[in-house]
Amino acid sequence: MTERIRVRRVAAQDAAACVDGLADVLIDCVAGGASVSFMWPLARDKAVAFWKMVAHGVERGERALLVAEDADGRIVGTVQLVLAQSDNQPHRADLAKMLVHRGARRRGVAQQLMAAADDAARDEGKTVLVLDTVTGGDAERLYEREGWQRVGDVPKYALMPDGSLCGTTFYYKQL
């Protein structure tokens, strides 16, 4: 039997209450080798500070935060849309920090988060989405299945959590 997962967009007034659960997911993903802007070991206070910054962005309307929760209400995944863009790009948003806890993977959580992100982007009047991901990583298959178009790769763009260099692949999606 598949565990029920609920995906929801976090309301501005509720964003701060999600910080601890989001920090748990981020720490787990970085521990598992995800290149998502943080190095391992990732101190909890650093993860919490990041999510507090995101919560403030949600409160200001600069970001849309989506979470996937299990039947007990525990956050098991998340994705964001960075809505605040330059004046000449009001139609665009960046998809960021697509994270699924290792214990919740292979259950369709990522697909549910991606569909919810598309819906949130449409609700915000966004018609072009962009993202970047580790070249050759598992996420590439997900994004391509979800209709994202590969733009290209930049070698040695970032570091993996262990300090090794990795390439980054850029994608876009027209809604």
C-alpha positions as a printed Julia matrix, in Angstrom:
175×3 Matrix{Float64}:
  0.0    0.0     0.0
  1.3    3.47   -0.9
  1.45   5.98    1.9
 -0.71   9.04    1.37
  1.3   12.16    0.54
 -0.31  15.59    0.59
  1.29  18.46   -1.31
  0.31  21.99   -0.41
  1.42  25.53   -0.98
  2.47  27.06    2.32
  0.57  30.22    3.23
  2.62  33.25    4.23
  1.46  33.08    7.84
  2.41  29.37    8.07
  5.9   29.48    6.52
  7.84  29.97    9.76
  6.14  26.92   11.3
  7.64  24.72    8.56
 11.29  25.67    9.18
 12.27  22.73   11.4
 10.74  20.11    9.11
 12.31  21.72    6.06
 15.7   21.78    7.8
 15.37  18.03    8.42
 14.76  17.39    4.71
 17.64  19.65    3.62
 20.11  18.03    6.02
 19.07  14.55    4.87
 19.45  15.45    1.19
 22.88  17.04    1.66
 23.98  14.02    3.73
 22.87  11.88    0.78
 25.09  13.82   -1.61
 22.67  16.34   -3.14
 24.4   19.42   -4.56
 21.9   22.05   -3.44
 24.2   24.92   -2.41
 25.39  23.39    0.9
 28.45  21.45    1.95
 28.62  18.41    4.24
 28.55  18.37    7.18
 25.63  20.8     7.23
 25.07  22.28   10.68
 21.43  22.4    11.75
 21.64  26.1    12.6
 22.77  26.85    9.03
 19.89  24.81    7.58
 17.41  26.54    9.9
 18.79  29.98    8.97
 18.33  29.17    5.27
 14.71  28.13    5.75
 13.98  31.19    7.89
 15.24  33.31    4.97
 12.91  31.38    2.65
 10.0   31.84    5.07
 10.59  35.6     5.06
 10.58  35.52    1.25
  7.24  33.7     1.32
  5.86  36.28    3.75
  6.97  39.08    1.38
  5.44  37.33   -1.66
  8.84  36.8    -3.29
  8.67  33.0    -3.18
  6.12  30.23   -3.33
  6.93  27.35   -1.0
  5.41  23.93   -1.55
  5.73  21.02    0.84
  4.9   17.34    0.63
  3.69  15.85    3.92
  3.17  12.25    4.93
  0.06  10.95    6.7
  1.49  12.14   10.05
  2.01  15.69    8.75
  5.8   15.32    8.59
  7.44  17.25    5.74
  9.08  14.76    3.36
  9.7   16.99    0.36
  9.69  20.55   -0.86
 10.19  22.81   -3.85
 10.13  26.58   -4.28
  9.34  29.07   -6.97
 11.38  32.24   -6.85
  8.74  34.69   -8.02
 10.59  37.98   -7.58
 12.36  38.66  -10.87
 13.72  41.67  -12.72
 11.28  44.22  -14.13
 11.75  42.82  -17.63
 10.94  39.25  -16.53
  7.61  39.42  -14.69
  6.45  36.3   -16.56
  9.33  34.09  -15.27
 10.06  32.14  -12.09
 12.97  29.98  -10.97
 12.27  26.5    -9.64
 14.58  25.94   -6.66
 15.48  23.44   -3.94
 13.56  20.44   -5.23
 14.2   18.12   -2.27
 12.73  14.76   -1.24
 13.84  13.04    1.96
 15.67   9.8     1.14
 13.1    7.86    3.18
 10.27   9.12    0.95
 11.8    8.61   -2.48
 10.43   6.4    -5.26
  6.82   7.1    -4.2
  5.89   9.86   -6.63
  6.58  12.7    -4.21
  8.78  14.6    -6.68
  6.2   14.32   -9.46
  3.5   15.64   -7.13
  5.7   18.56   -6.1
  6.5   19.38   -9.73
  2.81  19.37  -10.71
  1.98  21.62   -7.75
  4.82  23.97   -8.71
  3.39  24.24  -12.24
 -0.03  25.06  -10.78
  1.42  27.65   -8.4
  3.36  29.26  -11.24
  0.19  29.51  -13.34
 -1.65  31.0   -10.35
  1.07  33.67  -10.19
  0.83  34.41  -13.93
  4.21  32.85  -14.72
  4.65  31.33  -18.17
  8.37  30.49  -18.22
 10.15  28.45  -15.56
 13.88  27.77  -15.32
 15.98  25.51  -13.13
 19.45  24.03  -12.81
 20.53  20.62  -11.59
 23.61  18.44  -11.31
 24.65  17.14  -14.73
 24.05  13.4   -14.94
 22.03  13.27  -11.7
 18.8   11.39  -11.1
 16.78  14.63  -11.23
 17.46  15.03  -14.96
 15.16  12.11  -15.75
 12.42  13.58  -13.56
 12.6   17.0   -15.2
 12.59  15.58  -18.71
  9.59  13.35  -17.9
  7.8   16.45  -16.58
  8.27  18.31  -19.87
 11.33  20.42  -19.1
 13.66  21.25  -22.02
 17.41  20.92  -21.59
 19.29  24.1   -22.51
 22.88  23.05  -21.86
 25.62  22.13  -19.42
 28.31  24.11  -17.66
 31.22  21.9   -16.55
 32.71  22.38  -13.08
 29.95  24.83  -12.16
 29.51  23.91   -8.49
 30.71  21.64   -5.72
 29.16  18.46   -4.45
 28.71  18.31   -0.66
 32.0   16.39   -0.4
 33.91  19.18   -2.2
 34.29  17.54   -5.62
 33.4   19.58   -8.69
 30.25  18.89  -10.67
 28.69  20.18  -13.84
 25.3   21.88  -13.91
 22.57  21.44  -16.48
 20.04  24.19  -17.17
 16.41  23.56  -18.11
 13.34  25.61  -18.97
  9.63  24.92  -19.27
  6.93  26.93  -21.04
  3.58  26.79  -19.28
